[in-house]
Amino acid sequence: MKFCFIDESGTGDEPLAVMTGVVVDTYRMKPTKDSWEQQFQYLTNELKISIEELNAKDLFQN
């Protein structure tokens, strides 16, 4: 079985909107989520902030 995560960006005052989807296999979903959780924990411990969601806009300085 496959799942598709769909997200959009730029649906406010921006002149462009982007939508993308990521299709994952249920067999790989649990190991992948565990790996991302480890990465979030590493960033949380190193940066001393709680990361609930990672947005690309937060990775770039204005």
Beta strands, then each sheet from edge to edge (+ up, - down):
strand 1: 2-9
strand 2: 18-25
sheet 1: 1+ 2-
end
